[in-house]
């Protein structure tokens, strides 16, 4: 939380970055040889570098779900609805990592903060591994 702003940016697995770099260099290699098909691979590589998340501005009572590409966030700001309650709970976050014939699931314990409105609609507002930080942001 910074200056009455809550930002949740989901982590991107390292393998996704590796594939993005690989597609980019394959595209460049094809472009150097004169094959315009390489432009498609360079364009596809951009989508491996995007991050998504949510951002809440408490001062102006607005929020947005965003997509971030190379540090620039895209998303439509909406008015923050009347919050019924805030949920802070511990859960396990998992990510699958695959390589040719092997697959592994990496699990991390996290604390998630959700904002609920209109009964059961929710905004996932924050995620952390520090219990004190989670309750500080919830207050």
C-alpha angles and dihedrals in degrees: 000000000000127000093340092312124122116199127185115190116179115227119248117221115246091236089062089058090047092054091047092053091045093052091047094052092044088053092049091049091053092046091053090054090052098256110135089200085085090073089067092054092047089051092047091052091064091067091058091063099053123109128196134204145121135276128198124195105201095187095060096028096236135128139184141187107228145190115215122206119180092340097310116114122215122192143110118261115230132186113266107247123228104284114227096190144337122237122205115183142154119242142156120258115203134191128187120225116196132189122176101292102357131077130187131183117216114203127195129183110234138171114229128200117205129184115214125202137166092021107296106006112116143192116206098222109170144005128192143149094226115088095201092050091051093054092043091056091044091056 
